Amino acid sequence: MQICYCCFDGDFVIFFNNLFLTGLQKQLNWIQSSLLTLCSARLGTYAGQEFRQPIACLSIKMKAACPIVPWTEIEANGLRSEAFLFLLHRLGLLLPGGSPVGLYPRIPCDWDSDTLYSVALMMGPVDQEQVDFDLALVRKVQPPFTFAFQPSEVPMEGQ
């Protein structure tokens, strides 16, 4: 996966690269894929076929944040990493909380397809083969959050 360096300041690029070095690339791909699936659902790709992506489609219908559910042990391992959760928080995702609806990270319900696509791009390039919608339907926009952080805020694994 390639990082979209234009979106991050220097400290964030180093942090992002460190996540790759610690073996979290598959988990980052999972988050990107989840964002793109919700983007596709927002564009109406699954209209009449909601069973193909029931979580994304039901979240849109209910106007609720979309949970990013780990289906494999590899995906679940990312949620055990403080550094990975820190990244999700900085990307604007809602972190798991104590309520029943907050068991997993969630994508805010007010993100439109352009925002979803733009956040997915921050995790690497998106090719037409990766998605089941026409990339011409979305455009890169400025995300509704900032990446600014102090290096001292970054959780260190194993502490």
TAZI-V420547 format. One record per residue. N is the residue number from 1. D_FIRST is the distance of its C-alpha to the first C-alpha in Angstrom with 1 decimal. Layout:
[[N/D_FIRST] [N/D_FIRST]]
//
This chain:
[[1/0.0] [2/3.8] [3/6.6] [4/9.7] [5/12.2] [6/15.1] [7/15.1] [8/15.6] [9/18.3] [10/18.1] [11/18.7] [12/16.0] [13/13.3] [14/14.8] [15/14.9] [16/11.3] [17/10.4] [18/13.2] [19/11.8] [20/9.0] [21/12.1] [22/14.2] [23/12.3] [24/11.1] [25/7.5] [26/9.4] [27/11.4] [28/8.9] [29/7.9] [30/11.7] [31/12.5] [32/10.6] [33/12.4] [34/15.5] [35/15.5] [36/15.2] [37/17.9] [38/20.2] [39/19.7] [40/20.8] [41/23.7] [42/24.7] [43/25.0] [44/27.3] [45/25.4] [46/26.9] [47/30.5] [48/32.9] [49/30.2] [50/29.3] [51/29.4] [52/26.0] [53/24.3] [54/27.2] [55/25.6] [56/24.1] [57/27.2] [58/29.7] [59/28.0] [60/28.5] [61/32.0] [62/32.9] [63/31.4] [64/29.7] [65/26.4] [66/24.1] [67/23.3] [68/19.9] [69/21.4] [70/19.8] [71/20.9] [72/19.8] [73/20.5] [74/16.8] [75/16.3] [76/19.7] [77/18.8] [78/16.4] [79/19.6] [80/21.5] [81/19.5] [82/21.1] [83/18.2] [84/15.9] [85/19.0] [86/19.4] [87/16.0] [88/17.0] [89/20.3] [90/19.2] [91/17.1] [92/20.5] [93/20.3] [94/23.6] [95/23.5] [96/25.4] [97/29.1] [98/32.4] [99/33.4] [100/33.0] [101/30.6] [102/28.5] [103/27.4] [104/23.8] [105/21.6] [106/22.5] [107/21.4] [108/24.3] [109/26.6] [110/27.2] [111/23.8] [112/24.1] [113/21.7] [114/20.8] [115/20.0] [116/17.9] [117/15.9] [118/15.7] [119/14.5] [120/11.8] [121/10.7] [122/10.6] [123/7.6] [124/5.6] [125/7.5] [126/9.8] [127/11.6] [128/15.2] [129/14.8] [130/12.7] [131/15.7] [132/19.4] [133/20.6] [134/21.1] [135/18.6] [136/21.8] [137/23.1] [138/20.8] [139/20.3] [140/18.5] [141/20.8] [142/21.3] [143/20.5] [144/23.7] [145/22.8] [146/22.3] [147/19.8] [148/22.6] [149/23.3] [150/25.1] [151/23.4] [152/26.3] [153/25.1] [154/21.9] [155/22.8] [156/22.7] [157/21.9] [158/25.1] [159/27.6]]
//
